[in-house]
Amino acid sequence: MTEELFRQDSYLKECTSRVAAVGEQGIVLDRTVFYPLGGGQAGDAGVLRLADGREIAIADTRKCKDAEGKPTHDIAHVAAPGQEALLESLKPGDEVTARVDWERRHKLMRFHTTTHLLCNLVPQLVNGCSITPEYARLDFNMTDPLDKEALTQGIARLVAAAHPVQVGSISDEELDANPALVKSMTVQPPRGTGRVRTIRIGEVEQIDFQPCGGTHVSNTSEIGAVVVTKIEKKSATTRRVVLGFAA
């Protein structure tokens, strides 16, 4: 099982790890700061620095899958093409420094936190989500129209209010007793340990509180200028809100 250091501290940029396995799915480490694709958020990129100073470029990060295609508790760091010789020299037990592409990761953190602000501004269930370094989108299960400028102004207000963003957890039983905490119709909270990770935005005033395994900034003021670039009617019951960074 890969130790997921990013779960408690999204600001960790690197860590020292040991190679657990090298296979078709990628390089598995005993612990990592790399977030794997999941919950709508893209997997991290970066480098693995070897003991001799050479570096393996990591293009993506994914959860490993078993023979039946089900996700496991290991995380695979997917090397960029053209590094076969480096990969062949890597073996279990080797020490590496895993360093995430911080500029890219921070964009993901800013966008992901903004999607939680959207859940405050549009109190409807979510039936689709995608968070990339270039844009983010949420699909809301609703029929009413949405106003692009009003949502952009709402985001700016919540960003300027500098609400704290806190990582916490609740028990599986607490979540089962409060199913309304889950706002996504398509992504279920990560379970398996008896505790479910949560994200709370706001202290005096609660802006958002829901189960979430992604990476976030620690205060809404860190999001910066994010705007609604497009609102689309994807179906009779789906309204898509697309986010981008202000030019």
C-alpha positions as CSV (number, residue, x, y, z in Angstrom):
1,M,0.0,0.0,0.0
2,T,1.4,3.4,-1.1
3,E,1.4,5.9,1.8
4,E,-0.5,8.9,0.5
5,L,1.3,11.9,1.9
6,F,-0.8,14.4,-0.1
7,R,-4.0,13.5,1.8
8,Q,-3.0,15.5,4.9
9,D,-0.7,18.0,3.4
10,S,-1.4,19.2,-0.2
11,Y,1.6,21.6,0.0
12,L,4.3,18.8,0.2
13,K,6.2,19.3,-3.0
14,E,8.6,16.3,-2.7
15,C,9.5,13.3,-0.5
16,T,12.1,10.6,-0.3
17,S,10.7,7.2,-1.2
18,R,11.7,3.7,-2.1
19,V,10.7,1.8,-5.2
20,A,8.2,-0.9,-4.4
21,A,7.7,-2.2,-8.0
22,V,8.2,-1.4,-11.6
23,G,5.7,-2.8,-14.1
24,E,3.4,-2.2,-17.0
25,Q,1.2,0.2,-15.0
26,G,4.1,2.3,-13.8
27,I,6.5,2.9,-10.9
28,V,5.0,2.1,-7.5
29,L,6.6,3.8,-4.5
30,D,6.3,3.1,-0.8
31,R,5.0,6.6,-0.3
32,T,4.3,9.6,-2.5
33,V,3.3,13.3,-2.8
34,F,1.8,12.6,-6.3
35,Y,-2.0,12.6,-6.4
36,P,-3.5,9.9,-8.6
37,L,-6.3,10.6,-11.1
38,G,-9.6,10.4,-9.2
39,G,-12.7,12.3,-8.1
40,G,-12.6,14.3,-11.3
41,Q,-9.1,15.6,-10.6
42,A,-6.2,15.0,-13.0
43,G,-3.3,12.9,-11.8
44,D,0.0,14.7,-10.9
45,A,3.1,15.1,-13.1
46,G,6.7,15.7,-12.0
47,V,10.0,13.8,-11.7
48,L,11.6,11.0,-9.8
49,R,15.2,11.9,-9.1
50,L,17.5,8.8,-8.8
51,A,20.4,8.5,-6.4
52,D,22.9,9.2,-9.2
53,G,21.1,12.5,-10.1
54,R,19.3,11.2,-13.2
55,E,15.6,12.0,-13.4
56,I,12.6,10.1,-14.7
57,A,9.9,12.4,-16.0
58,I,6.4,11.4,-14.7
59,A,3.6,12.3,-17.1
60,D,0.7,11.0,-15.1
61,T,-0.3,9.3,-11.8
62,R,-2.9,6.6,-11.5
63,K,-4.3,4.1,-9.0
64,C,-3.0,0.6,-9.7
65,K,-5.6,-1.9,-10.8
66,D,-5.8,-5.6,-10.0
67,A,-6.3,-8.5,-12.5
68,E,-10.1,-7.7,-12.5
69,G,-9.5,-4.1,-13.2
70,K,-10.4,-2.9,-9.8
71,P,-8.4,-0.1,-8.1
72,T,-5.9,-1.2,-5.4
73,H,-4.2,0.8,-2.7
74,D,-1.0,1.2,-4.7
75,I,-0.2,4.3,-6.8
76,A,1.5,4.0,-10.2
77,H,3.7,6.9,-11.4
78,V,3.5,6.7,-15.2
79,A,6.8,7.7,-17.0
80,A,6.8,9.9,-20.1
81,P,7.7,8.0,-23.3
82,G,11.3,7.6,-24.4
83,Q,12.8,6.7,-21.0
84,E,13.1,2.9,-21.4
85,A,16.8,2.7,-20.4
86,L,16.2,4.6,-17.2
87,L,13.2,2.4,-16.3
88,E,15.2,-0.7,-16.9
89,S,17.9,0.4,-14.5
90,L,15.3,1.0,-11.7
91,K,14.7,-1.9,-9.3
92,P,12.7,-2.5,-6.0
93,G,14.4,-1.0,-3.0
94,D,16.0,1.9,-4.9
95,E,15.7,5.3,-3.2
96,V,14.3,8.1,-5.2
97,T,13.1,11.7,-4.6
98,A,9.6,12.2,-5.8
99,R,9.1,15.8,-6.8
100,V,5.7,17.0,-8.0
101,D,5.3,19.7,-10.8
102,W,4.2,22.3,-8.3
103,E,3.0,25.0,-10.7
104,R,0.7,22.5,-12.3
105,R,-0.5,21.0,-9.0
106,H,-1.2,24.4,-7.5
107,K,-3.5,25.2,-10.5
108,L,-5.4,22.0,-9.8
109,M,-5.7,22.9,-6.1
110,R,-7.0,26.3,-6.9
111,F,-9.6,25.0,-9.4
112,H,-10.7,22.1,-7.1
113,T,-11.3,24.5,-4.2
114,T,-13.3,26.7,-6.6
115,T,-15.6,23.8,-7.5
116,H,-16.5,23.6,-3.8
117,L,-17.4,27.3,-3.9
118,L,-19.7,26.6,-6.8
119,C,-21.5,23.9,-4.8
120,N,-22.3,26.8,-2.4
121,L,-23.5,29.1,-5.2
122,V,-25.4,26.4,-7.0
123,P,-27.0,24.1,-4.3
124,Q,-27.8,21.2,-6.6
125,L,-26.4,17.7,-7.0
126,V,-23.4,17.3,-9.2
127,N,-23.5,14.6,-12.0
128,G,-20.1,15.3,-13.6
129,C,-16.8,16.9,-12.8
130,S,-13.4,17.5,-14.5
131,I,-10.5,19.3,-12.9
132,T,-7.4,20.0,-15.1
133,P,-4.6,22.6,-14.9
134,E,-6.3,24.6,-17.8
135,Y,-9.9,24.5,-16.8
136,A,-12.5,22.9,-14.5
137,R,-16.1,22.0,-15.0
138,L,-19.0,20.9,-12.9
139,D,-22.2,19.4,-14.3
140,F,-25.3,20.2,-12.1
141,N,-28.4,18.1,-12.1
142,M,-30.9,20.9,-12.7
143,T,-33.2,22.5,-15.3
144,D,-33.2,26.2,-14.3
145,P,-30.8,28.5,-16.2
146,L,-27.6,29.9,-14.6
147,D,-26.1,33.4,-14.9
148,K,-22.4,33.4,-15.9
149,E,-21.7,36.9,-14.5
150,A,-23.6,36.3,-11.2
151,L,-21.6,33.1,-10.6
152,T,-18.3,34.8,-11.4
153,Q,-19.2,37.6,-9.0
154,G,-20.2,35.0,-6.3
155,I,-16.8,33.2,-6.7
156,A,-14.9,36.5,-6.4
157,R,-16.8,37.4,-3.2
158,L,-16.0,34.0,-1.6
159,V,-12.4,34.2,-2.7
160,A,-12.0,37.7,-1.3
161,A,-13.6,36.7,2.0
162,A,-10.5,34.5,2.7
163,H,-12.4,31.5,4.2
164,P,-10.2,28.8,5.7
165,V,-10.1,25.4,4.0
166,Q,-9.7,22.5,6.5
167,V,-9.1,18.8,6.0
168,G,-10.9,16.6,8.4
169,S,-12.7,13.3,8.5
170,I,-15.9,11.6,9.7
171,S,-16.7,7.9,10.3
172,D,-18.4,5.7,7.8
173,E,-21.3,5.6,10.2
174,E,-21.6,9.4,10.4
175,L,-21.6,9.6,6.6
176,D,-24.3,6.8,6.4
177,A,-26.4,8.9,8.8
178,N,-25.9,12.0,6.7
179,P,-26.1,11.0,3.1
180,A,-26.9,14.6,2.0
181,L,-23.2,15.4,2.6
182,V,-22.4,13.6,-0.6
183,K,-23.1,16.1,-3.4
184,S,-21.9,14.1,-6.3
185,M,-24.1,11.6,-8.1
186,T,-21.3,10.0,-10.0
187,V,-18.3,9.9,-7.6
188,Q,-18.5,8.2,-4.3
189,P,-16.3,9.2,-1.3
190,P,-13.1,7.1,-0.8
191,R,-13.8,4.5,1.9
192,G,-12.0,1.5,3.2
193,T,-10.3,2.7,6.4
194,G,-13.5,3.4,8.5
195,R,-12.9,7.1,8.2
196,V,-13.9,9.3,5.3
197,R,-11.8,12.4,4.4
198,T,-13.7,15.7,4.3
199,I,-13.1,19.3,3.2
200,R,-14.7,22.1,5.2
201,I,-14.7,25.7,3.8
202,G,-15.5,28.4,6.3
203,E,-15.2,28.7,10.0
204,V,-17.7,31.2,11.4
205,E,-19.8,30.8,8.3
206,Q,-19.9,27.3,6.7
207,I,-19.5,27.7,3.0
208,D,-19.1,24.0,2.1
209,F,-18.7,20.7,3.8
210,Q,-18.5,17.4,2.0
211,P,-16.4,14.2,1.6
212,C,-13.5,14.7,-0.8
213,G,-10.2,13.1,-1.5
214,G,-8.7,15.8,-3.7
215,T,-6.0,18.5,-3.1
216,H,-7.0,22.0,-2.1
217,V,-5.6,25.4,-1.1
218,S,-5.7,26.3,2.6
219,N,-7.6,29.5,2.2
220,T,-10.0,30.7,-0.5
221,S,-7.9,33.9,-1.0
222,E,-5.2,31.7,-2.5
223,I,-7.5,30.8,-5.4
224,G,-7.0,34.2,-7.1
225,A,-9.0,35.3,-10.1
226,V,-11.2,32.5,-11.4
227,V,-14.1,33.2,-13.7
228,V,-17.0,31.3,-15.3
229,T,-16.0,31.1,-19.0
230,K,-19.1,29.2,-20.2
231,I,-22.4,27.8,-19.1
232,E,-23.9,25.0,-21.3
233,K,-27.1,23.1,-21.4
234,K,-25.8,19.6,-21.7
235,S,-29.2,17.9,-21.5
236,A,-32.7,18.6,-20.3
237,T,-31.6,18.1,-16.7
238,T,-27.9,19.1,-16.8
239,R,-26.3,22.5,-16.7
240,R,-22.5,22.6,-17.2
241,V,-20.4,25.4,-15.6
242,V,-16.9,25.8,-17.0
243,L,-14.2,27.6,-15.0
244,G,-11.0,29.3,-16.2
245,F,-8.3,31.6,-14.8
246,A,-8.8,35.3,-15.5
247,A,-6.5,36.6,-18.3
